[in-house]
Amino acid sequence: MSRTVLFVMTGSDHWTLNDGTKHATGFWAEEAVAPLEILKDAGYEVTVATPGGVVPPVDKGSLTAERTGSAEAAAHIRDVVESAPEFQNPIALSDVVVDDYDAVFVPGGHGPMEDLAVDPEAGKILTAVNGADRPVAIVCHGPAALLSATDGDGKNTFVGHTVTGFTNAEEDQGGLAAKAPWLLQDRLTAAGLTVVAGEPWAPHIETDRNLLTGQNPASSGPLARALVERLGKAD
């Protein structure tokens, strides 16, 4: 019997900065490609869902040799982004049947700061998966999606959970903190989650109950492997 992981991914190709300009972005390639390959190698099928079912836009900056480590790695990641059927044939978040999936994975990039952070369908999915006590794994800026998981009174589903995510220090070192309308670490803390910040740019994951989070792009592989360990090898 096949087992399936749902990737909840951004549909936005920009992040609106505090001066109203649109910073070109999308999903960060490594944070989707590495987990996709790790999960498929472990025997899992992956279904991608986005707001409106649009093809998730990739942040072009994440496809460079400088960001991936080498020209060979950049070429491989670009090929997967452009050819993998999972990325090219997404379903709409509104069409997701939560019971069809064993876990949810949310890649980062600045795109989720624009749409998933306020998307009610993303919030419903995360709330339902959490309620079913299935694993939720989220990396880098992906934890912005947690902000949409609220009840009728505005209380966050994940209040009291310990998480990590792209830190204020990393946003500052990356050059966008001063222009950002809000910072992920601050907003998660305000929502009632406990954010643990590791060393900037180094792999770092946190696990609290069924919620697994990774801090930055370097954490995407370790996070995906932790998810596989939690789920077990697929038959």
N, C-alpha and C positions, 0 to 999 in steps of 0.2 A: 504494500500500500504506500503510495507516494505521500510525502509530507511537505507542507508548503509554508514558507515564510512570506509575509506581506511586507513589502518596502513602501512606506509612506514617504513620498518625495515631493519636493517643491514644484510648482508650476510657474514660478516667477523668474524672469530673467533680469530682475533689478531689485535693488533695495533703496527705498526712498530715504534720503539723508535729511538731516534737520534743516537744511536750507532749501529743501524741495527738489534738489537735483536727484537724478536716478543713477545710482551706482550699478554698473553692469555686473551681474553675478549669475546665480543659478545654484546647482548642486556642485559640491567639490568632488571631482572625479574619483580620487583615491578612496574617498569615504563611501562610495557606492560600489566601485569596481572590486576592491579587495574583499569586502564582505560578500558580494555576489559570488565571486570565485570560491571563497572558502566554504560558503554554504552549499554551493552546487557540488563541490568536491566531496562534501560530507553526505551527499545524497538528497539534499533538499531542492525542491522546486521553489522558484521565487516569482511572485507576482508583484508588479509595480502599480501603485495607485497614486494619482495626483488630483488636485482640484480640477474638476471638469474633464479629467481624462486626457489632458494635454501631454505631449511628449515632454518629459522633464528637461529643461534647458541646462546645459553644462556651463559652469564658469570657465571661460576660455583660459583664464589665468592658471587653472589647475591642470592644464594639458601641456605645459611647457617642461622642457628638460630641467630647468632650474627648480621647479616645484616637485617634479617626480623623481629627481635624482640622476637621471641619465636620459640620453636621447632614445635608447632602446625601451626604457620604461615608459617614456612619454608616448612612443609609437604604439606600444601594446595597450596602454590605457585608452588612448584615443580610438584605437580599433574596437575595443570592447564597447566604449560609449556609443560609437556610431553604428555598430552592427548587432549588438546583443538584442535579441527579440524582447527580452524583459523590459529594456529601456525604450524600445521603439513602439511597443504595443501596450501602453498602460491602460488600466481601467479607471473609472472615476471614483473618487473617494465615496461618493454617495451610493455607489453600486456594491461596495464591499459588504460581504456577509462574514462577520467576524468569526463565526463558528467554523469557517472553511480553513482557518489558518492556525498554525501551531504557535506562532510568535509574530511580533512586529519589529521591524528594524527601520530606523529613521536616519538617513544620512544627513550631513550638514551642508555647509556652504551658507552664504548670506541669504540665499533665497527663502529659507524657512522663516527668517526674521520678517519678511514681507507678507507671506501668505499663511503658512501653517500656524503661526503664533496666534492668529485670529480666526482660523477656519473652524466652524462648528462641526463639520463632518470629521475632521481630523480629531477634534476633541471627543466626539462620540466614540470613535474607534478606540482611542487610547483608554477611555473610561471603561468601555466594554471589555477590552482585553485585560485590563487591570482587575476588573470585577470577576473575570473568569480565572484569575490567577495564572495567566499565561505570560511568558517572558516578553518584556519590552526592552529593546536595546536601541540606544540613541547616542549619536556621536557629534561632537564639536558644536556647531550652531543648531543641530537637530533638536536639542532640548527646548528650543523655542516652541516646538509643537506642544510641549507639556502645558504651556500657558493657556492653550485653548481647551484643556480638559477641566471644565468647571461644572458645578451643579447649578441648580436654579437660583441659588443665593450668591453665586460667584465664588464659592469656595473651591479651591483647586483639589482635584482628585488625588494628587500626590503630595498633599500637605504632610510634612513630617518625614518625607523620604530624604535620604542623603544622596546627592547626585554630584556629578561634575559636568563640565561643559567648557566651551571657549571662554577664557577668563578675561577680566578687565585688562590685566597686564598684557595678554596676547593681543587683544584688540588694539591696545595702545601701541605695542611694538609693530603691529601690522599696519598702523597708520590711519585707522578709521575711527578710533575712539572719540576724537574731538568733533567728528562730523556726525556721529551716530545719534539717532533720535532716542535710543535707549541701549543699554548694555545688558547682555544676556545674564551675566552673573548677578547683577543688581536686580533684574526683574524676577529671576527665579527665587532669589532670597525674599523679595517682597511678597511673593506668592505663598511663602511658607515652607519652602524647601531649604534644606541645608546644603550649601554648595561647598565642596572641598576643592581647592585649587592646588594642583601640583605644579611642578617646575614648568615654566613656559616651554612649549613645543616638545616636551618629552612625553612618551607614552604614559597614560594614567587612566585607570578605570576605577569606577566605584560600583559596588553591588549592594542593593538594599531590597530585600524581599525579591519580587519578580522584576524589579527595575534595574537594568544594567546601563551604565552611561560611560562614555569615553570623552576625554577632554579636548582632543584636537586631531588633525589628520593622522598623526603618528599612532593614535590610539585605535584607529579603525580596524586594523588586522587583529590586534589583541582582543578587542571587543567582540568581533565576529567569532573568534575562536572560543571566547568565554561563552557566547551564546550557544555554539555547537556543543560545548561541554555540558551546558545546562540542559539542552534538549536531548542529547545523545545522538549517536549516528542514526541516520534514517535507514529503514530496511530496504 
